C-alpha cells in the first residue's frame, strides 16, 4: 500500500550534508557581475517553488530506533516543500515486497525514487530498471551493487565510524600502551559491520593497539545484552570498549551494569539521544558515541527534488547534484553533546 503525503511549506535545513556543504550559501547569479537572476544552482533558485514533482520513498520496516528516525525525517523533509507530492511505501524487510513497491513506482511514472534498500544487492536490478525508465533513483545508506542503479548515492561513513571510534580510544589510552580493547559489533554478515570493524582495527593499529575481545550482536537490545554478557565473562579486564550501535547499546549497558563492571570506558555508535544523555550524566562508562546520520533519507528527498527539477546544490559551483555523497562520522563527547542532542534519535 502507498500512502500519499504532500509538502506544504518552504525549505528548512536538515543540517546533514556535512561532506559537501550546508546548502545555505553559494552562487547567486547566472553570470559574473549579474546578481539579479537566481539560477538553479543558487540559494534562491533552490528554494523557489517549482513544478510539482512526485517522489516515491521506500525503506525498511522501522523496527529499530535509527530506522524509525530515518523514515520520520524523510517524511518531515518532504512536508517542507509545496512542490513535492510524496508517496511512501509501507516499510518492509522483505526484499521481494520492496522490489514490487519500486515496480509500482515505475508503473506510476513518479519523477524520482528515494530508496533505502533492505538489501542493496537484491534491489539493484529493479533500481536499474527505474533508471532505464528515466526515473532518477537516490540510493540511501545501503549501496547497490552497480553504480548504474542510482543517479545519486548518499551514505553514512561506516568505515569512518570505526576510524572515529578507534582514534578516540587511541587518544584516551595514550598512557596505556597495553590497553585491552573490546568490541561489540552488529550483524557480522553485513558489509556495514565489516566496514566498521575494519575502520576500528585500522585506527587502533595506528597507535599500537588491537581488538583483544570481540563479539557480534544483532542491532537489538536483547542481542546486545546477550553478546556483552558473553564478552564480559570471557574478559575479566577491559580498558576500552566500542559498541557499534546505540540501539543495541541499551542492552550492552544493561549487561555491564548487571556484571558490576566499570573499570573501562565505552564508545557507542549511531548517535541516539539516550546514549547522549548517558554521556551528559557523567555517571556512565559511556563517554562518547560516533554519529551515523539519521538524516540520510531526508537528504535523499531534498536531492531527489533538486534532480527532478534540474536544479543543483547551492554550495557547489557544479551545476548538477553530485553522483556520490558520504556524510561525516563525528565523535560526540561531554564537550559537544549539547550541539548534537537536539537532532538525535530516540532508541
For each residue, the residues with C-beta under 8 A, 3 or more apart:
1: 89 90
2: 56 87 88 89 90 101 104
3: 87 88 90
4: 85 86 87 88
5: 75 78 79 86 87 88
6: 79 82 84 85 86
7: 78 79 80 81 82 83 84 86
8: 79 80 82
9: 79 80 81 82
10: 47 49 80 81 82
11: 46 47 80 81
12: 77 80
13: 22 23 24
14: 17 73 77 295 298 299 302
15: 22 295 343
16: 293 295 296 298 299 327
17: 14 20 21 22 23 299 313 325 327
18: 22 327 328 330
19: 325 326 327 328
20: 17 313 315 316 322 325
21: 17 24 25 26 313 315 316
22: 13 15 17 18 25 315
23: 13 17 43 46 302 313 314 315
24: 13 21 43 314 315
25: 21 22 43 314 315
26: 21 41 42 43 313 314 315 316
27: 39 41 42 314 317
28: 35 38 39 42 43 44
29: 32 33 34 35 36 37 38 39 42
30: 34 37 38 39
31: 34
32: 29
33: 29
34: 29 30 31 37
35: 28 29
36: 29
37: 29 30 34
38: 28 29 30 42 43 44 45 48
39: 27 28 29 30 42 45 319
40: 45 46 309 310 311 312 319
41: 26 27 45 46 311 312 313 314 316 317 318 319
42: 26 27 28 29 38 39 45 46 314
43: 23 24 25 26 28 38 46 47 314
44: 28 38 47 48
45: 38 39 40 41 42 48 311 314
46: 11 23 40 41 42 43 306 311 312 313 314
47: 10 11 43 44
48: 38 44 45
49: 10 81 82 83
50: 53 83 309 311
51: 83 309
52: 83 84 85
53: 50 83 84 85 111 112 304 305 308 309
54: 85 87 108 109 110 111 112
55: 78 84 85 86 87 110 111 112 113 114 301 304 305 308
56: 2 87 88 89 102 105 108 110 112 113 114
57: 74 75 78 86 87 88 89 113 114 115 297 301
58: 88 89 98 101 102 105 113 114 115 116
59: 62 67 70 71 74 91 115 116 140 297
60: 63 67 91 92 93 98 116 117 118
61: 67 91 92 93
62: 59 67 68 70 71 72 91
63: 60 67 93
64: 67 68 219 220 247
65: 68 69 246 247 272 345 346 347
66: 69 70 245 246 247 270 272 292 294 345
67: 59 60 61 62 63 64 70 71 91
68: 62 64 65 71 72 345
69: 65 66 72 73 294 345 346
70: 59 62 66 67 73 74 116 140 141 294 296 297
71: 59 62 67 68 74 75 88 91 297
72: 62 68 69 75 76
73: 14 69 70 76 77 294 295 297 298
74: 57 59 70 71 77 78 88 114 297 298 300 301
75: 5 57 71 72 78 79 86 88
76: 72 73 79 80 298
77: 12 14 73 74 80 298 299 301 302
78: 5 7 55 57 74 75 81 84 86 301
79: 5 6 7 8 9 75 76 86
80: 7 8 9 10 11 12 76 77
81: 7 9 10 11 49 78 84 305
82: 6 7 8 9 10 49
83: 7 49 50 51 52 53 305 309
84: 6 7 52 53 55 78 81 301 305
85: 4 6 52 53 54 55
86: 4 5 6 7 55 57 75 78 79 301
87: 2 3 4 5 54 55 56 57 105 108 110
88: 2 3 4 5 56 57 58 71 74 75
89: 1 2 56 57 58 92 98 101 104 105
90: 1 2 3 101
91: 59 60 61 62 67 71
92: 60 61 89 97 98 101 118
93: 60 61 63 118
94: 97 98 118
95: 98 99 117 118 119 122 123
96: 99 100
97: 92 94 100 101
98: 58 60 89 92 94 95 101 102 117 118 123
99: 95 96 102 103 122 123 125 126
100: 96 97 103 104
101: 2 58 89 90 92 97 98 104 105
102: 56 58 98 99 105 106 113 115 123 126 127 129 130
103: 99 100 106 107 126 129
104: 2 89 100 101 107 108
105: 56 58 87 89 101 102 108 110 113 130 135
106: 102 103 109 110 126 129 130 133 135
107: 103 104
108: 54 56 87 104 105
109: 54 106 135
110: 54 55 56 87 105 106 113 135
111: 53 54 55 135 136 308
112: 53 54 55 56 135 136 137 138 304 305 307 308
113: 55 56 57 58 102 105 110 127 130 135 136 137 138 304
114: 55 56 57 58 74 137 138 140 297 300 301 304
115: 57 58 59 102 123 127 137 138 139 140
116: 58 59 60 70 140 141 142 296 297 300
117: 60 95 98 120 122 123 127 139 142 144
118: 60 92 93 94 95 98 122 123 142
119: 95 122 123 142
120: 117 123 124 139 142 143 144 145
121: 124 144 145
122: 95 99 117 118 119
123: 95 98 99 102 115 117 118 119 120 126 127 144 149
124: 120 121 127 128 144 145 146 149
125: 99 128 129 149
126: 99 102 103 106 123 129 130
127: 102 113 115 117 123 124 130 131 137 139 144 149 150
128: 124 125 131 132 144 146 148 149
129: 102 103 106 125 126 132 133
130: 102 105 106 113 126 127 133 135 137
131: 127 128 134 135 136 137 148 149 150 151
132: 128 129
133: 106 129 130
134: 131
135: 105 106 109 110 111 112 113 130 131
136: 111 112 113 131 151 152 304 307 308
137: 112 113 114 115 127 130 131 149 150 151
138: 112 113 114 115 150 151 152 153 154 300 301 303 304 307
139: 115 117 120 127 142 143 144 149 150 152 153 154
140: 59 70 114 115 116 153 154 155 296 297 300
141: 70 116 154 155 156 296 297
142: 116 117 118 119 120 139 192
143: 120 139 153 155
144: 117 120 121 123 124 127 128 139 147 149 150 153
145: 120 121 124 149
146: 124 128 149
147: 144 150 153 323
148: 128 131
149: 123 124 125 127 128 131 137 139 144 145 146
150: 127 131 137 138 139 144 147 153
151: 131 136 137 138 307 321 323
152: 136 138 139 300 303 307 321 322 323 324 325
153: 138 139 140 143 144 147 150 323 324 325
154: 138 139 140 141 296 299 300 303 324 325 326 327
155: 140 141 143 158 296 324 325 326 327
156: 141 161 292 293 296 326 327 329
157: 160 161 292 326 327 328 329
158: 155 161 162 191 192 193 195 196 199 292
159: 162 163 195 196 198 199
160: 157 163 164 199 326 328 329
161: 156 157 158 164 165 196 199 244 269 290 292 329
162: 158 159 165 166 195 196 197 198 199 200 201 202 203 242
163: 159 160 166 167 199 200 202 203 329
164: 160 161 167 168 199 203 290 329 330 331
165: 161 162 168 169 199 200 203 242 267 269 288 290 331
166: 162 163 169 170 199 200 201 202 203 204 206 242
167: 163 164 170 171 203 206 331
168: 164 165 171 172 267 288 290 331 333
169: 165 166 172 173 179 181 203 204 209 240 242 265 267
170: 166 167 173 174 203 204 206 207 209
171: 167 168 174
172: 168 169 240 265 287
173: 169 170 176 177 179 181 207 209 239 240
174: 170 171 207
175:
176: 173 179 239
177: 173 208
178:
179: 169 173 176 209 239 240
180: 212 213 235 237 238 239 240
181: 169 173 204 209 210 211 212 213 238 239 240 241 242
182: 211 212 213 214 231 235 238 240 241 242 264
183: 197 200 211 213 214 215 241 242 243 244
184: 214 215 216 217 224 227 228 231 241 242 243 244 248 252
185: 188 193 196 197 214 215 216 217 244
186: 190 192 193 196 216 217 218 219 244 245 248
187: 190 193 216 217 218 219
188: 185 193 194 216
189: 193
190: 186 187 193 194
191: 158 194 195
192: 142 158 186 195 196
193: 158 185 186 187 188 189 190 196 197 216 244
194: 188 190 191 197 198
195: 158 159 162 191 192 198 199
196: 158 159 161 162 185 186 192 193 199 200 244 269
197: 162 183 185 193 194 200 201 211 214 244
198: 159 162 194 195 201 202
199: 158 159 160 161 162 163 164 165 166 195 196 202 203
200: 162 163 165 166 183 196 197 203 204 211 242
201: 162 166 197 198 204 205 210 211
202: 162 163 166 198 199 205 206
203: 162 163 164 165 166 167 169 170 199 200 206 207
204: 166 169 170 181 200 201 207 209 210 211
205: 201 202 208 209 210
206: 166 167 170 202 203
207: 170 173 174 203 204
208: 177 205
209: 169 170 173 179 181 204 205
210: 181 201 204 205
211: 181 182 183 197 200 201 204 214
212: 180 181 182 235
213: 180 181 182 183 231 234 235 238
214: 182 183 184 185 197 211 231
215: 183 184 185 227 228 230 231
216: 184 185 186 187 188 193 227
217: 184 185 186 187 220 223 224 226 227 228 245 248 251 252
218: 186 187 223 248
219: 64 186 187 223 224 245 247 248
220: 64 217 223 224 247 248 251
221: 224 225 247 248 250 251 254
222: 225 226 251
223: 217 218 219 220 226 227 248 251
224: 184 217 219 220 221 227 228 243 245 247 248 249 250 251 252 255
225: 221 222 228 229 251 252 254 255
226: 217 222 223 229 230 251 255
227: 184 215 216 217 223 224 230 231 252
228: 184 215 217 224 225 231 232 243 251 252 255 256
229: 225 226 232 233 255 258 259
230: 215 226 227 233 234
231: 182 184 213 214 215 227 228 234 235
232: 228 229 235 238 255 256 259 261
233: 229 230 259
234: 213 230 231
235: 180 182 212 213 231 232 238
236:
237: 180 263
238: 180 181 182 213 232 235 241 261 263 264
239: 173 176 179 180 181 263 264 265
240: 169 172 173 179 180 181 182 264 265 266 267
241: 181 182 183 184 238 264 265 266 267 285
242: 162 165 166 169 181 182 183 184 200 266 267 268 269
243: 183 184 224 228 246 248 249 252 266 267 268 269
244: 161 183 184 185 186 193 196 197 248 269 270
245: 66 186 217 219 224 248 249 268 269 270
246: 65 66 243 249 250 268 269 270 271 272 274 275 289 347
247: 64 65 66 219 220 221 224 250 270 272 347
248: 184 186 217 218 219 220 221 223 224 243 244 245 251 252
249: 224 243 245 246 252 253 268 269 270 272 275 286 289 347
250: 221 224 246 247 253 254 274 347
251: 217 220 221 222 223 224 225 226 228 248 254 255
252: 184 217 224 225 227 228 243 248 249 255 256 266
253: 249 250 256 257 266 278 284 285 286
254: 221 225 250 251 257 258
255: 224 225 226 228 229 232 251 252 258 259
256: 228 232 252 253 259 261 262 266 285
257: 253 254 260
258: 229 254 255
259: 229 232 233 255 256
260: 257
261: 232 238 256 264 285
262: 256 285
263: 237 238 239
264: 182 238 239 240 241 261 285
265: 169 172 239 240 241 285 287 288
266: 240 241 242 243 252 253 256 284 285 286 287
267: 165 168 169 240 241 242 243 286 287 288 289 290 331
268: 242 243 245 246 249 271 272 275 286 288 289 290
269: 161 165 196 242 243 244 245 246 249 289 290 292
270: 66 244 245 246 247 249 275 289 290 291 292 294 345
271: 246 268 275 276 289 290 291 292 293 294 332 340 344 345
272: 65 66 246 247 249 268 275 276 289 344 345 346 347
273: 276 277 341 344 345 346 347
274: 246 250 277 278 346 347
275: 246 249 268 270 271 272 278 279 286 289 344 347
276: 271 272 273 279 280 289 332 337 340 341 344
277: 273 274 280 281 341
278: 253 274 275 281 284 286
279: 275 276 282 284 286 287 288 289 332 333 334 337
280: 276 277 334 337 338 341
281: 277 278 284
282: 279 334
283:
284: 253 266 278 279 281 287
285: 241 253 256 261 262 264 265 266
286: 249 253 266 267 268 275 278 279 289
287: 172 265 266 267 279 284 333 334
288: 165 168 265 267 268 279 331 332 333
289: 246 249 267 268 269 270 271 272 275 276 279 286 331 332
290: 161 164 165 168 267 268 269 270 271 329 330 331 332
291: 270 271 328 329 330 331 332 340
292: 66 156 157 158 161 269 270 271 329
293: 16 156 271 296 299 327 328
294: 66 69 70 73 270 271 345
295: 14 15 16 73 298 299 327 343
296: 16 70 116 140 141 154 155 156 293 299 300 327
297: 57 59 70 71 73 74 114 116 140 141 300 301
298: 14 16 73 74 76 77 295 301 302
299: 14 16 17 77 154 293 295 296 302 303 325 327
300: 74 114 116 138 140 152 154 296 297 303 304
301: 55 57 74 77 78 84 86 114 138 297 298 304 305
302: 14 23 77 298 299 305 306
303: 138 152 154 299 300 306 307 321 325
304: 53 55 112 113 114 136 138 300 301 307 308
305: 53 55 81 83 84 112 301 302 308 309 311
306: 46 302 303 309 311 312 313 321
307: 112 136 138 151 152 303 304 310 311 321
308: 53 55 111 112 136 304 305
309: 40 50 51 53 83 305 306
310: 40 307
311: 40 41 45 46 50 305 306 307 321
312: 40 41 46 306 316 318 319 320 321
313: 17 20 21 23 26 41 46 306 316 318 321 322
314: 23 24 25 26 27 41 42 43 45 46
315: 20 21 22 23 24 25 26
316: 20 21 26 41 312 313 322
317: 27 41
318: 41 312 313 322
319: 39 40 41 312
320: 312
321: 151 152 303 306 307 311 312 313
322: 20 152 313 316 318 325
323: 147 151 152 153
324: 152 153 154 155
325: 17 19 20 152 153 154 155 299 303 322
326: 19 154 155 156 157 160
327: 16 17 18 19 154 155 156 157 293 295 296 299
328: 18 19 157 160 291 293
329: 156 157 160 161 163 164 290 291 292
330: 18 164 290 291 340
331: 164 165 167 168 267 288 289 290 291
332: 271 276 279 288 289 290 291 336 337 340
333: 168 279 287 288 336 337
334: 279 280 282 287 337
335:
336: 332 333 339 340
337: 276 279 280 332 333 334 340 341
338: 280 341
339: 336
340: 271 276 291 330 332 336 337 343 344
341: 273 276 277 280 337 338 344
342:
343: 15 295 340
344: 271 272 273 275 276 340 341
345: 65 66 68 69 270 271 272 273 294
346: 65 69 272 273 274
347: 65 246 247 249 250 272 273 274 275
